[in-house]
């Protein structure tokens, strides 16, 4: 849960600033102004530009975040006369001023000579965000490594034409997270660039097991010695990775797939389906040290690799139509944690910022901001402030937008 107690009067902005404090916003102001100056020195002066202020930067973020609540395809719809126009917040800043800030917006204005990382323009922000996640929340023992749903707004996908879909550029990165499966709080983010040279570029993509193993190690670099149980999907699950994690005091439970998983070192007899007909709930087990390979049958064969649960401990899967199906405890635990993450995706994935810039670092930035707001709401729900106001996720987002735009007094009432 949360590591600090927030006051009863804590606002949406207070929770958001646990991860994006004023010093980070002030740095955005400085870097944006530096980039604007550098840009104009190179391409000619821009008489319409005036240096951005902290108040304007907060309003700029507020406008962007508002697209996560109202799901308008373009943030500029706020100033239009159409369905997504929003007169109540459009008056805070003119559209032309917003577009100027959007044109020059930067987190790192200059590239240092030592920088080779493709995300250098956003890395300081990601590092600051990670520090905020680490200091504000203590995760439960059970955690999940996965790719969260961050794709396009489903309403837009359902209504746009096939030609419009083809025109939209595919993302040049994948985003992975380590997530507390009891609360949904995202503890760590890892961004993998699909283009570029080196160990994490296109060459690594050709060897997917190696790539996913690298992703898992990066996400768990701060988890050593804490007795965490990490749940993984088929693309990450492998004997070599789990044995490496065990040496670091990290325990695992993962679903195996003969098509997607790295099955090196696993007995072939357990990876092939048995020819004799099986009844639902039957399973076979093979062990190597603390590692168990479980093949469980339920309208098909499901294989699990774990060193976190004893294979002889019994569990049960409850289905609405079939009733109770016996299974090892590892299978029950995996199903429970996976269903929680599905519920999280259903609830929170629709609150990602709709703005889709062309630049990869900006796409990553808005996704990271969206995750920070979701995390802020999770902390709010676990605080005493929630028992006073009880905002839904949409209401929490609306309050945050108004506070960033200066339409709400965030100071405690007396």
N, C-alpha and C positions, 0 to 999 in steps of 0.2 A: 504493500500500500504506500500512501504518500509518506515522505520522510519529514515533512513539516506541517504544522497545524495552521491552516488558513483561517482568518477571522470570519465571523458570521456575515460581515458586510462585504466580503471579498467579491469583486466584480468579475465579469468575464475577462476584462483586460488584465486583471491581476493574475489570473491563471495563465493566460496567454504569455504574459511577460516573465513567467517562470522559465520559458524556453526562448523567447525573443525579447530580451530586456532592452531598455532605452539605449544602452551603450552600443548594442548591435544596430539599432535603428539609426543612431547618430553616425555610425561608420558608413551606413548606406548613403546618408546625406552627403558626407565628405567625399566618398568615392564617386557618387553620381555627379557632383559638381566638378570634380577633377576630370572625369571622363568627358563631360560637356566642354570643358575648357580645351582639353587635348583634341577633341573632335573638331572644334571650331578653328583651332590653330591649323589643322590639316586641310579642312574642307571649306573654310570661309566662315566669317562671323554670322551668328544667328541673333538678330536684333530682338526677336521675340522671347529669347531665353533670359530668365532671371534665376539666380541660384536658388535651389530648392531648400526649404526649411524643414525642421523636424516635424512641425505640425502638418505640412503638406505631404511629407513622406508617410505619416500615419494615415492621412486621408487616402493617399494613393493605394496603400495596402488595403484599406477599408473597402474601396471600390472593387478591387480584385477579389477580396474574400466574399463580397456580396454575390458574386457569380456562383459560389458554391451552394448558396441557399436557393436562389431563384433559377439556376441552371440556364441562364441566357447564353447563347452561343458566343456572343461578342460582348465584352465589357462596355463597349461604346453604345450598346442598346439602352443603357441607363439614361443617356441624353436624347434618345430618339423619341418619336411620338407613337411608337408601336407598343406591342403587348408587354415587352419587358422594360419599358421606361419606368423610371423611379424618381418622380419629381421631388420627393422629400429629401433625397440625398444628392440629387443632381445640382442643387443650388450651392453646395459647399465649394465646388471647384468647377471651372468651365471645362468643356470638353477639350478645347485647344490646349489649355494648361496641362490637363491630364496626359494628352498625347505627347506633349513635349517631355514630361517626366518619363513617360514610357520609352521614348526614343533614347534618352540618355541614361536610364536606370542601370546602375552597376553596383556590384558588391566588391569587386577588385578591379580597379581601373587600369592598372599597369601590370604587365607580365614581367616577372623578374627573370634574369638570365639563367638562373638555376632551375626554373620551372619546366617540367616535362609532362606533368599530369594533365590530362585532358579536361579535368574539372577545376583547374586552378582558379577560375573566376568565382567559384562558389565554395571551394574547400574550407576557407575560414568560417563561413556560415555553418556548414555541415558539422565542423568540429565544435563550434559553440553550441549548436543544437544538441549534439551528443552529450556534451557536458551537462546541459540542462536536463536531459532525460535521465542521466546517471544520478544526478544530485537530488532530483525531485521525487524519485520513485524507487521503491525496493520491490523487485518482481517476485512472484511466487516461484516455487521449485520447478513447476512444469512450464515449459516454454516451447514455442513452435517456430521453426524456420520455414518461411514460405514467401511467395510473391503475392503481395496484396492486390486486390482488384483496383487498378488505377486507370482503366480504359475510359473511352468516351462516355458521355452521358447517354444512358440507354434510350431515353426519350428521343434524343437527336438521331441516334443510330436507326431507330425504328421509323423515323419520318423522312430522312434524307435519301436521295437517290443513289443508285449504285455508282454513278459517275462521280458524284460528290465524295463518296467514300474512297474511291480510287485516288482522287486528287489529294486527299489528306495524307501527309507524309507519315510513314511509320516511325515509331520512336527509335532513336539510335542508342537507347540504353535500356537495361532492365533494372528494376528496383527490388531488392530483397530485404526482408526484415526479420529480426528476432523479436517475438511477441509473447508477452505474458498471457498464457492461455486461461488464466482465471479471471482476468479483468479486461483483456484486449489491449492493454497499454503496450505500445511499440517501444521496446527498449533500445533497439539499435537499427540503423539503416545502413545498407550497403548498396552502392550504385556501381553497376558494371557497364562500361561503355562497349557497345558492340563494334565500333569502328576504332581503329588505331593499331599501332604496333606494340610489340612487347608481350609480356606474360598474360596481360588481361585484355588483349585485343582480339583480332580476328583469328589468329592462330590458335588461341585458347578455345575459341568457340567450336573449332573443328573437333576438339577432344572434350565433349561435354561433361563426362564424369570428372575429369581433371578440373574443369571450370567450376562445376558445382561444389566440388570438394574445397576449392580455394574460397568460394563464396561462404561456405559453412565455417571455415576456419577464421575468416575475417569477422563474421558475425559473432563468433564465440571467443574472440581474443580476450575479452574482459570477464569471461565466465569460469576461468580455471579455478579449481579448488573450492567451489561453492556448492558442490553436490546437486547441481541443476540436472533435471531430466529434460533432454531436448527431443522433441518429436519432429520427425522429418518425413517428407514425401519421397516417392520412388526415385526422383532425379538426384537426390542427395544421399540416400541410404546406401552405405557400402561397409563391408567388414573392415577394410583398412582404415577408413575414417573413424569408425566407432572405436576401434582398438586404440587409435591415436588419442581420441578424446578421453578414453578411460584412463590413460596414463596421466591426464591433466585433471582428473577428478570430475569429469563431465560424463553423465550417463545418458544413454540414448534409447529411443524406441522408434523404429521406422518401418514403413511399408515398402516391400520389395516388389519390383516388376522385372521380369526377365528381359523386357524390351527396353526399359528406361534406366534401370539400375546397373551399377558396376557390381557384377556378381563374382568377381575374382575371389578365389579362396573358399567359396561356398560349395557344398557337395551337390553334384549334378542330380543325384537321385532325389533330392528335396526340391529341385527346381522344375522337374518334370511332373506332370499330373499323373496320379495313380489310375490304373486302368480299371481297378475294381470299383464298383459303384459305392459311393459314400453317402451317409445321411448327414443332414445339416448339424453342425456343431462338432463333428469329428475333427481331430487334429493329430498331427505328427510333430515330434520334436527331435532336433539334433543339437548337441551342445559342444562348445569348445571353450574351456575355461568358464568365465562368467557369461559368455555370449550364448544366447539361445536363438535358434532358427525355428520358427513355428510355421507350419503349413496348416491352415484352418479352412474348413470347407463350409460355404454358405451360398448355395446356388452358383458356385464357382470356387476356385482355389485362391486363397489370400495368404500371402507369405509376409511374416514380420520378423525383423531382426532386433533383438533387445538385450541389454545387460542391466536394465533398470528394474525388471520384474522377474520374479521366480516363475519358470514355466509351469510349475505344478500348482501354482495358486489359481483357483477357479474364479471366473467372472461370468457375466451374463450380458447379452445384448438383447434389449427389449424392442420388439417390432410391433407396430399396431395390429397388423394382420396375423403375423405368425406367432405372437406371444414371445416367450423367453427362449433364447437360443444359447446353449452353453458355449463357453469359450475360455481360453486362458485370460488371466487378469490383464496381460499386456494388450490384448486385442480390445478389451472393454475400455481401458484407459485411452488407447489411441483413438477409438471412435468418439469418446466423450470430448477429448480436446480438439479433434478435428471438427466436430459439430459446433463447438463454441466459436472457432475461427470463421466458419461459414456464417454463423449468426452475426459476427462482427462485420464481415464483408457486406452482408445484406443491409446492416444498419448504417454503417459509416462510409462505405465506398461512394454513395451518392452525394456526399458532401465534399468531394474534391473540387478544387477551383476549376471552372470550365475554361478559362483563358488558355489557349494553346499557341504559345509563341513558336517561332521557327528555330530559335537557338536552343541547343540541347541544355546548356547550363541554366537557362531561364525555365525550361520545362521541369528540370530537377528541382529548382528553387520553389516553384509553385506547388509541386507535389509535396516537398518537405514542409512547407508552410501548412498545407492541408493536414498532414500527419500531426504537426505540432498542435493544431486547433483540436483535432480529435483527442489527442492525449490530454490537452487542457480540460476538455469536457469530462473525460474519464476521472481526472483528479477532482474536478468540481462535484461530480456525482458521489465521490467518496468523502467529501468534506461536509462540515456542518452547514456551510452556506447553502447547500442543496436543499436541506430540510426547511430553510427559510423561504426560498424562492421557487424551487422545483421547475427549472426551465427544461424543455425538451432540447434535443440537439439543434433543431432549426431555430428555436428561440434564443439559445445560447449564441449561435452564429449571428443572429440579428442584433443582439445586444453588443457583441464584440464590434460589429461594423459601426454601430451608432457611437460607441465609445471611441473608436479610432477616428471617426469623423468629427468628434467633439460635440455630438448631439445629445449625449448623456453626461450627467455629472457623475464621475466615478468616485468622488470623495465620499467617505462614510456620512450618512445622514445622522443628525443629532436630534 
